[in-house]
Amino acid sequence: MSVTQAPVRVQLEWGAVGALDVLAQGPLPVTAVVVDVLSFSTAVTVAAERGTAVVPVPSSDPAVGREIAERLGATLAGRRGDGRVSLSPASLLRFDGELLVLPSPNGATISAALRGAGADVVAGSLRHAAAVARHAVARPGRILLVPAGERWPDGSLRPALEDLLGAGAIAAALRSGGAELSPEATAAAGLWTETPDPADAVRRSTSGRELDVRGFAEDVEIAVAIDASTVVPVLTDPEPAFRAERVA
């Protein structure tokens, strides 16, 4: 039997497996905030800012995404750097389509798993952390922050600094609004408030340097534009897609 997190409003756990365990520990409703800063959550946010609905596909199999895109008459995101729209936030800055099918084996997979378990799912990032906190605190029930992390070559979860900072920024905003945080969420909030330059920390993180070396430094800069947006992408029906809700 798993040990439960502190029974407070704001909780935090890494990845799909951990988040589903916490989700099962208490009653619904739960607002689950999936934080995949580099780059799923940021890409979804940029698309939502432009009025595009994003259908997350929890698979990297091109055939799966192609079937969904053809059925919906939507644009299918390609591989980062192939000249099409993709998980690269920069590729979405000038995209004008109404519906985008976005395959992602990490952020989309977590989003689908949490939605399947009954949570209300939103995408969270540094780009709109304060808006996400305002959206979540206005909803009933618990708030579950889910830093996505990355993957080691063997498939195991690699905790990622940028996702912990993103979750921490949201947790800190929630705490400022009076929400009670679990120790896990409190630690993330503390990391955020005690990091002198969070944007530079993300740039110099393992994931940030990896994107820079691959020629995607602009994606990192878009991701570290802290609170540049008031748009919150919320996973809604029909055909589960992230759609924009603007928060005052």
C-alpha positions in Angstrom: 0.0 0.0 0.0 1.4 3.4 -1.0 1.8 6.1 1.6 -0.5 9.1 1.0 0.7 12.6 0.5 -0.4 15.2 3.1 -4.2 15.8 2.7 -3.9 19.4 1.7 -5.3 21.2 -1.4 -2.1 21.5 -3.5 0.0 18.4 -4.0 2.8 17.5 -6.4 4.2 14.3 -7.9 6.4 13.4 -10.8 5.2 11.7 -14.0 2.2 9.7 -14.9 2.7 6.8 -12.5 3.3 9.1 -9.5 0.5 11.5 -10.4 -2.0 8.6 -10.8 -1.1 7.3 -7.4 -1.7 10.7 -5.8 -4.9 11.1 -7.8 -6.2 7.9 -6.4 -5.6 8.9 -2.8 -8.4 11.4 -2.6 -11.8 12.4 -4.0 -12.5 14.2 -7.3 -12.6 16.9 -8.5 -8.9 17.4 -9.1 -7.3 20.0 -11.4 -4.1 18.3 -12.7 -1.5 20.7 -14.1 0.9 18.9 -16.4 4.3 20.8 -16.5 6.5 19.9 -19.4 8.4 23.2 -19.9 10.7 22.0 -22.7 8.5 21.7 -24.7 5.0 20.1 -24.7 3.3 22.6 -22.2 5.0 25.6 -23.8 4.1 24.5 -27.3 0.5 23.9 -26.3 0.4 27.4 -24.7 1.8 29.2 -27.7 -0.7 27.4 -29.9 -3.6 28.4 -27.5 -2.4 32.0 -27.5 -3.0 32.0 -31.3 -6.5 30.4 -31.0 -5.4 26.9 -32.0 -6.9 23.9 -30.3 -4.4 21.1 -29.7 -5.3 17.4 -29.7 -2.6 15.7 -27.7 -1.6 12.2 -29.0 0.2 10.0 -26.5 2.3 8.2 -29.1 5.3 8.9 -31.3 3.9 6.5 -34.0 3.4 8.7 -37.1 0.5 6.5 -38.3 -1.5 7.2 -35.1 -1.2 10.9 -35.4 -1.9 10.8 -39.2 -5.1 8.8 -38.7 -6.4 11.3 -36.1 -5.5 14.3 -38.2 -7.2 12.9 -41.3 -10.3 12.1 -39.3 -10.6 15.5 -37.8 -9.4 17.5 -40.8 -6.6 18.9 -38.7 -2.9 19.8 -39.2 -0.5 17.1 -38.0 2.6 18.3 -36.2 5.8 16.8 -37.5 9.3 16.2 -36.1 11.1 19.1 -34.6 13.3 20.8 -37.2 11.7 19.3 -40.3 10.2 22.6 -41.4 6.7 22.0 -40.3 4.9 22.9 -37.1 6.0 20.6 -34.3 6.7 20.4 -30.5 9.0 23.3 -31.2 7.2 26.4 -29.7 9.0 28.6 -32.3 7.4 26.7 -35.1 4.0 27.7 -33.8 4.5 31.4 -33.5 3.0 32.0 -36.9 0.7 29.0 -37.2 -2.9 30.0 -38.0 -4.7 26.6 -38.1 -7.7 26.0 -36.0 -6.9 22.5 -34.9 -3.4 20.8 -34.4 -2.7 17.2 -33.7 0.4 17.1 -31.6 2.1 13.7 -30.9 4.1 13.6 -27.7 5.2 10.5 -25.8 5.7 12.4 -22.6 3.4 15.4 -21.9 0.5 14.1 -24.0 0.8 10.7 -22.4 0.6 12.1 -18.9 -2.3 14.4 -19.9 -4.3 11.4 -21.4 -3.6 9.2 -18.4 -4.8 11.9 -15.9 -7.9 12.7 -18.0 -8.7 9.0 -18.2 -8.6 8.8 -14.4 -11.1 11.6 -14.1 -9.0 14.7 -13.5 -9.5 18.1 -15.1 -6.2 18.6 -17.0 -4.5 21.9 -17.9 -1.0 22.5 -19.4 1.3 24.5 -17.1 4.5 26.3 -17.9 6.7 29.2 -16.9 5.2 31.2 -19.7 1.8 31.5 -17.9 2.5 30.2 -14.3 0.5 33.0 -12.6 -2.5 32.6 -14.9 -2.5 28.8 -14.3 -2.5 29.4 -10.5 -5.4 31.8 -10.8 -7.3 29.3 -12.9 -6.6 26.3 -10.7 -7.5 28.0 -7.4 -10.8 29.1 -8.8 -11.8 25.5 -9.5 -13.2 23.2 -6.8 -11.3 20.4 -5.2 -7.6 19.5 -5.1 -4.8 20.8 -7.3 -2.2 18.3 -8.4 1.0 19.7 -10.0 2.7 17.1 -12.2 6.3 17.9 -13.4 6.7 15.6 -16.4 10.5 15.1 -16.3 12.4 13.5 -19.2 13.5 9.9 -19.9 16.8 8.1 -19.5 17.9 5.8 -22.3 16.4 2.8 -20.4 13.0 4.5 -20.3 13.1 5.4 -16.6 12.1 8.9 -15.5 14.7 11.6 -15.3 13.6 14.5 -13.0 14.1 17.7 -15.0 15.1 21.0 -13.4 12.9 23.1 -15.8 9.8 21.1 -14.9 10.4 21.4 -11.2 10.9 25.2 -11.5 7.7 25.4 -13.6 5.8 23.5 -11.0 7.4 25.6 -8.3 6.4 28.9 -10.0 2.8 27.7 -10.0 3.0 26.4 -6.4 4.5 29.7 -5.2 1.7 31.7 -6.8 -0.9 29.4 -5.3 0.7 29.8 -1.9 0.7 33.6 -2.3 -3.1 33.2 -2.9 -3.5 31.4 0.4 -3.7 27.8 -0.8 -2.2 25.1 1.5 0.7 23.2 0.0 2.0 19.7 0.6 5.7 19.4 1.6 6.5 18.3 -2.0 4.8 21.4 -3.4 6.3 23.6 -0.7 9.8 22.4 -1.7 9.1 23.2 -5.3 7.9 26.6 -4.4 11.0 27.2 -2.3 13.2 26.2 -5.2 11.5 28.7 -7.4 11.7 31.6 -4.9 15.3 30.9 -4.0 16.6 30.5 -7.5 18.2 33.9 -8.3 17.6 33.7 -12.1 15.2 30.9 -13.0 15.3 31.7 -16.7 19.1 31.4 -16.8 18.9 28.2 -14.8 16.6 26.7 -17.4 18.9 27.8 -20.2 21.9 26.2 -18.5 20.0 23.0 -17.4 20.6 19.7 -19.1 17.5 20.0 -21.3 18.1 23.7 -22.1 21.7 23.0 -23.2 20.6 20.0 -25.3 18.1 22.1 -27.2 20.7 24.8 -27.7 23.2 22.3 -29.1 20.5 21.0 -31.5 19.8 24.5 -32.8 16.6 25.2 -30.9 17.8 28.0 -28.5 14.7 30.1 -29.6 12.5 27.4 -28.1 14.2 27.8 -24.7 13.8 31.6 -24.9 10.0 31.2 -25.6 9.8 28.8 -22.6 11.5 31.1 -20.2 9.4 34.2 -21.0 8.0 34.1 -17.5 4.3 35.1 -17.2 4.3 36.5 -20.7 0.8 35.0 -21.2 -2.6 34.9 -19.5 -3.9 32.0 -21.6 -4.5 28.7 -19.9 -4.9 25.6 -22.2 -7.6 23.3 -20.7 -8.2 19.8 -22.0 -11.9 19.7 -23.0 -14.4 17.8 -25.2 -15.3 17.1 -27.9 -12.3 15.1 -29.2 -10.2 15.9 -26.2 -8.2 19.0 -27.1 -6.4 21.8 -25.2 -8.5 24.9 -25.7 -7.6 28.4 -24.5 -9.2 30.0 -21.5 -8.0 33.5 -20.8 -7.6 34.4 -17.2 -7.8 38.0 -16.0 
